[in-house]
């Protein structure tokens, strides 16, 4: 018999693997599908699959705000993947783990340990080294994805404020409707392309909406009922690593020597931001981000 804790940890690893795969899938899909149309269809699939959830009226406004922040994060990430690599996008997106406590200190005057500032400095150095890879250095796509990390950090902060007051499933369900609406408004000029989507594009959209969004959100809720948040945080740090491996295997992307050194520093900064020092064991609870 597999113990519930072991099964939950395995579930979280699989979830992180799925998140890592989305960077490659989106990168390939935006070559033939406009980012706005991709997001509109992806969010619609997820929203429809959550149609069985009946949220309370009190959850509607928080869900709307979460949906707007999440849409901004997905939109900037998808736009960024048009002109940056999947592996770089994954590591830059991971900066939200570091930005969240810094923004918390700035806007909510929460106490933030000194290591958070150290982690930010290490991450900045890592990004600088990653910018040395490729012929273009810092691309517009890198800057778009940096915006993703900022929006995700705000998303996490707001989610931390409203999550204790509402059910996890209803917040997950209600936010997909404003996300889909905003994406469809953005996609109006591309509506005529819906009928011309290839089978591969449709398959990717179904995977992104049904598996990477709807199913993963349910599995994550169930798994984190068993696994402590600090263990989940450690597992989620693997996301950009998985993304880089997928990008190497499927797209032939390579960060180069300096790129991998920079990526290693970004990963180390993510761990540093979560580690408890001073003799305490484990990791602090880390927020998760939409994918």
N, C-alpha and C positions, 0 to 999 in steps of 0.2 A: 504494500500500500504506500502510495506517495503521500507524504505529510502535507497538510494544507499550506504551511509556510513555504515549503519547497516548491509546491505547485504555483503559489502566488509569485515567488521570485522568478520562476521560469516564465510565467505569464508576463511579468514586467520586462524581462529581457527580450521576449518576442515583440512586445509593444515597442521597445526602443529600436529593435531591428526594423520594424515596419516604419517607424518615424524616419530612420536613416534612409530607407529605400525611397521615400517620397521625394527627396531632393533630386535623385536621378530621374525618377518618373516625370516630375514636373519639368525638369530641364529638357527632357526629350519631347514632351508633349507641347511645350510652348513654341517649338520649331514649326508646328503646323496648326496650332490652335491659339488664337489671341488670348493673352492672360485674363482679360475680362470675361470672355466666354468660358474659359476653363473653370474659373472660380464660380461663375453663375451655375454651371451644370454640377460642379462638385458639391457646392453647398445645397443645391436643390435635392440632390440624392440623399445627403445626410439629413436634411430637414424632413423629407418624406418618410425616411426610416424611423424618425423619432415622432411620427405622427400619433403614435399610441400614447404618448406621454401627455397628460393634461396638467399643465402648470397652474399654480394659483395666481390670482390677480397680483398679489404682492411681488411675485417673481418676474412680472412683465417688464417693469422699468429696469431692474438690475440686468435682466437678460438683454434688453435693448442696448444698454451701455456696453455690456460685455461683447455683444455682437458687433457693435461699431468698432471697438478696439481690436477685436479679433480680425475683423475684415481688413482694417488698416494694416495689421501685421501680415496677413496672408497676401494682400495686394502688393505691398512693398517687396515681400519675399519673391513672389512670382515674377514681378517686373525685374527684380535683380537677377533672377536666374536666366533671363534672356541674354545677359551680357557678362555674367561671371560664372565661375565653375561651381558645380554642385558641392564639391568638397569645401571650397572656401566659404560658400554660403552657409553650410552647416556649422562651421566653426564660428563664423561671425554671429549667426543666430544664437549660438550658445552663450554669447555675451550677456544675454538677458538675465542669466543666473547671477552675474556680477553687478549689473546695473540695478537690479531690483532693490537690494539693501541700500545702495547709494541714493536712489530716488526716495526710498522710505525715510532716510535721514533728512533729505532736503525738504520734502513736502510735508511729512508727518512728524518731524523732529523725533523719530524713533532712535534709540541708541543703537549704534552700529559699531561692531568691533573693529579694531585697527587693521586686522587682517583683510577686511573688505577693501580698504583703500590700497593695501599692498597687492591684493589680487587684481584690482583695476589697473595698477601700474604694470604688472606682469602681462596682463592681457593686452594692454596697449603696445607693449614691446613686441609681443607675439604677432599682433596685427601688422605692425610695421615690417617685420620680417616676412610675413606672408605676402605683403604688397610687392616684395622683390621678385615674386614668381611671375612668369609670363612676360610677354613683350609690352604690356600696357601698364603694369604696376597697379595702382589703385584705379579701378574702373568705376563707371557710373553704377554698375550692378553691385559692386561692393558697398557703395554708399546707400543704395536702396535697401540692401539687406541690413546694413547698420541701423537704418530706420526701423526695420522689423524688430531688432533686439530692443529698441526703445519702446515701441508700441507693446511688445510682449511684456516688458517690465511693468508698464502701466496697467496692462491687463491683469497681471498677477497681483499687483497691489490692490486693485479694486476688487478682484475676486476674493482676496483675503478679508476684505471688509464685509462682503455680502454673503459669502459661502456659509458662515455659521447660522444665518437666518433663513436659509432656503435649502431644499433638497438638492443633492448633487445632480440627479437625473433631470429635474425640471430646469435647472440652470443650463445644463448641457443642451437640452432640447430647444428651449426658447431662443437661445442666442443664434441658432442656425437660420431662423426665419429672417431677421434683419440682415444677416450676412448675405443670404440669397437675394433679398430685395435690392440691396445696395449693388451687388454684383450684376444683377440683371439691368439696373439703370445704367451702369457703366458699360454694359455689353450691348446696349441698344443699336449702335452703329454696326455691330457684327452679327446681328440676329440672322441675317441671310445665310450665314455660313453653317448654321446648325445642321442643315440637311446634307451638307457635304463632308461631314466628319467621317474619318476612316474607322474601320473596326478596331484598329489598334488604339486610336484616340479615345473611342468610347469605352474600351476596356480599361484604359488608364483612368478615365474619369470615374468609372464605377468603383475601381479599386480605391482611389483617393477619397471618394465620398462614403462608400459603404464600409470599407475595411479600415482605412487609415483615419477616418473621422468618427463615424457612428459606432462601429463595433469596438474600436480601441477605447473610446470614451467609457463604454459600459464595462469592458474588461478591466480598465484601470481602476474604476470605482470599486469593483469587486476585489481586485488584488490588494488595493491599499487599505481594505478593511482588515487584512491579515498581516501585511508587511508594514512595519513602521516607516514613517516618512523619511527618516534619515537613511534607511537602507534603500528606499526608492530613489532618493536623491543621488546616491552613489551609482546606481544602475543607469539613471538617465544621463549621466555624464558621458556614457558610451555612445550616445546618439551621433555626434559628429564623427566619431571613429568609424562607426558602421557606415555612415554616409560616404566617408572618404574611401572605404573599401569597396562599396558598391560603385562609386564613381570610377575607381581604378579598374575594376573588373569589367564593367559594362560600357563605360564611355572612354576608357583609356586615358583618363585624366591623371596628371601627376603634379604634385605640389612642388617637386624639386627639393633639393637639400634644405635651402633656407625656408621654403614653405613648410616642410615637415617640422623643422625646428620651431618655427613660429606657431604652427598648429599645436605642437607639444606644449609650448608656453601657454597658449590659450586654454588647453585642457587642464594644465597644472593650475592655472588661475581659477578655473571653475571648481576644481577640487579644493583649493585653498580657501575659496569663499565659503565652502560648506564645512570644512574640517573644524572640529572643536580642538582647540589647543589647551595647554595648561593642565594636561592630565586627564581631560575628559575624553571619553571614548565615543566613537561613532561620528555621525554627521548631523548637522542641524537639519531640520525639516526644510526641504527646498521646494519651491513652487514649481509646478509643471506649466508648460506653455502649449498653446494650441498648435496642431500640426496638420 
